[in-house]
Amino acid sequence: MLRVQGRLDSDNADRWLPWLFALLIALAFGLMYGARVRSLDGGSGLAPWLQAAWRRGHGGAGVPMTGTDPARGTWSIVSEAVLQVTRVVPAESVFVVVQAIALGLAVVPLWRLARREARLRVGASTVIVIAFALAPVMNRAAMGAFHPELLAVPALIAAYDRSCRGQWVRFGLLLVFAVLCRADLGITVAALDALLVVEGKRFPGGAAILCGLAWSATANVAIGRDVPHEALTPAGEFLARSALPLAVAPDVFRHPWDTLLDLAAEPSVIFLMVVLAPLLFLPLVAPRRAVLAAPCLVLAMVADRAVQRTAGQGVLDLSPAAAHIGPAMAFVFVALVYALARIGHQSVTRVNVDHRVLFALLAGVLLLFATESPVSPYEHPWSWGGRDALDGARMQSADLVGHDAAVATSPQVSALLAARAVIVEMPPHPRSFDKKRIERIADEVQAIVLDTSETVDDEGQPVWTSTRRALVVDEFEQHGFTVVSDIQNVLVLVRDDGA
């Protein structure tokens, strides 16, 4: 046993062990999210990205389903490169694989930071990797749609590692990649560079601060996105959470009191608990590194509160919000590395961390994983990937709509119909179907796929009663639509002149 431990603690093991962890994590995330996509449960943000991929392959035809292209609305240049790959590879596969690889790669620089800079032993470094893989926030991020900001996570950790070793060219290239993932990350990059200035590395830090802030400020002016003031569909809510961190950045500084109120609100506090509690709040032991996560966390929480006021659902639902603080988690885990190094004891060559501390950290991660993660054993992830009769009904209904037809669809079916020029996502609840909305939908589309199969809402009441369903269908029929299919409560309505 001692011989095995000695071999794992050697420099030779550091060359292959982190890559093994990266491969296992990428495979796990990729297989699980791939199974969810196959089960038609790819998340509310998948449809906008699928339509964006279709539009790239058809010369930009049509209009974005949420009114804003998910890549251009956040100045995500890296996403444009990913979308070009979907011209030759199915979009769902590209999104699943790219996101899983990015999250897997993040543990490689994290391991190197723990082993080379913090001088932790292999046991403590392994616990950090396990904590990263099982963190509920990272799991929720990995299981929902495509999030270009997650591609910045390994780049940010690697950039910090390169700054510790004085490799400034690679440091700069990694930061450029990070800000190209999403424009508001220029503020996060500026925070990292401010730490370098404090540590005496003034030239690289000062130059990068100016570049990061200038990039985010320019993007904010160019995009000019406002906080939404009307009801949002799930896809619209997803895009708002992606784009609003940049849009609310000026308000954070202009209205600091309102910002503090948003951060002190119960949903924001609970969100911080889910971020830090699995790690036993240990990142706070290394405050200089932990504060690097603050810009991304603050912007995400303030933006989420703005979305909550419109959509009526805030950060308590971590699925749409989690990925948008993914870059902040990069520095949360950097802080965890240095926190363990600080509370450990220096031996001749390594820092020894008390096994009881590591056990407590592992227990905290496992408990929160079991209760908060979407891939918890209680969610039965091994059963994902199958399709039931309702999934079959949704697929049959989608097949009835012509590929060139402008279509309005319920959120449950959006991803199946996203590959077209015009798609309008309808709200999931019948109470949102007022006459004005129905009239607007009827004027824009030629076909409607209305999924009324959801049975119980958050209040324990039926979502689509027979009366509610009849009222909505009657309104559409008055605008010239006819029901041509009703399978498992999934209706297809077609206007007389097309489908």
PyMOL commands that set and color helices and strands:
alter all, ss='L'
color gray80, all
select helices_A, chain A and resi 2-8+11-38+46-56+72-74+77-85+91-105+107-117+122-134+136-142+148-165+168-181+185-198+202-223+234-247+249-254+256-264+266-279+282-285+287-311+318-343+355-372+377-379+381-383+389-399+411-417+430-432+435-444+466-478
alter helices_A, ss='H'
color red, helices_A
select strands_A, chain A and resi 345-346+351-352+407-409+423-425+447-451+481-487+490-495
alter strands_A, ss='S'
color yellow, strands_A
deselect
rebuild
show_as cartoon
